[in-house]
Amino acid sequence: MNLLKQILKLLIPILIVSNLSSCKSKNNNPDVSDIDVKLTIKRFDKDLFKLKKDPDLEKFKMEYKDFLSLYSNKVIGLGDINTPDYIDYLNKFLYDSIISEVSQQVFAVYPDMAGKEVELTEAFKHLKYYFPDLRIPQFYTQISGFNQSIVVAKDIIGISLDKYLGEKCEFYSRLRTPMYARKNMIPKRITQDVILAYGLTEFPFRPKKDDLISNMIYQGKIRYFMEKLMPDLPAADVMKYTDEELAWCEENKALIWGYIIEQKHLFNTEYRTIIKYINDGPFTPGMPEESPSRTGIWMGLQIVKEFMKKNEDYSLEKLMKENDYGMILRASAFQP
């Protein structure tokens, strides 16, 4: 019995080390705890609507000089903020009955942005891990009048909170927003939409040939970038799929690939052909109605993953700068 106890004493530390090693191998996420990222989200939306009570436009311009011009020109279309009658145009927007109603709902759903600041800080710590030289943008919340969800400019990101009020939001019903779009107009999508928009802007599409496969792999590359910056994001959420939609893709990978090949679409350059595999919708046109939309992007992501497995010399930075999508396809040796 004493001999057995001695053997167990020797084995227990070995088992603990083995288990720790096993856990580490399952989680290859980089340690970003020591990366210093100071990220804040400025409540431009709240301060803008305070002008209704305290119409000090010049003070507001000073506070938001880096963002107001972008917002006025590119988001709500009011034009130059320095025109003499600009305040009149702005007041028409602020006092619009629908916009006023929207603003109240935005402030109710988003009393603060503390949770999103935490999520974005973690994501941009990962950005600094992989891309140390990239700058962290300043974030602003906005009410866009249901225009762009995320606006990206140099060192600036605007988040349209009126585009994330929940799939049952009455405004989306009034606007007749399709249900497939509404299901992603929810608070949990904000951070990944920011990363998606940032990736698309920072690493623009510059293919050697603008065909379907290049679009598929480019869009897949952007989702791979998102996975690296948000390593705890579930696989279904990366594609904004339900678990059932992701399962359908995994079970029908060969069907999706075979259909694209059979239709001779892989190297097709027609815009209408490309968008049916890339754009959002109730399902992918030409495939069963049980299929989710954007199956081309999902396939592109699988190709990128295969490529990165087979080419360990490719860092994330090198991948994001690579524009030879034909080479990525060949080097991936992708077989569904």
Secondary structure, 3 states (H helix, E strand, C coil): CHHHHHHHHHHHHHHHHHHHHHHHHHCCCCCCCCCCCCCCEECHHHHHHHHHCCCCHHHHHHHCCCCHHHHHHHHCCCCCCCCCCHHHHHHHHHCCHHHHHHHHHHHHHCCCCHHHHHHHHHHHHHHHHHCCCCCCCEEEEECCCCCCCEEEECCEEEEEHHHCCCCCCHHHHHCCCCHHHHCCCCHHHHHHHHHHHHHHHHCCCCCCCCCHHHHHHHHHHHHHHHHHHCCCCCHHHHCCCCHHHHHHHHHCHHHHHHHHHHCCCCCCCCHHHHHHHHCCCCCCCCCCCCCCCCHHHHHHHHHHHHHHHHCCCCCHHHHHHCCCHHHHHHHHCCCC
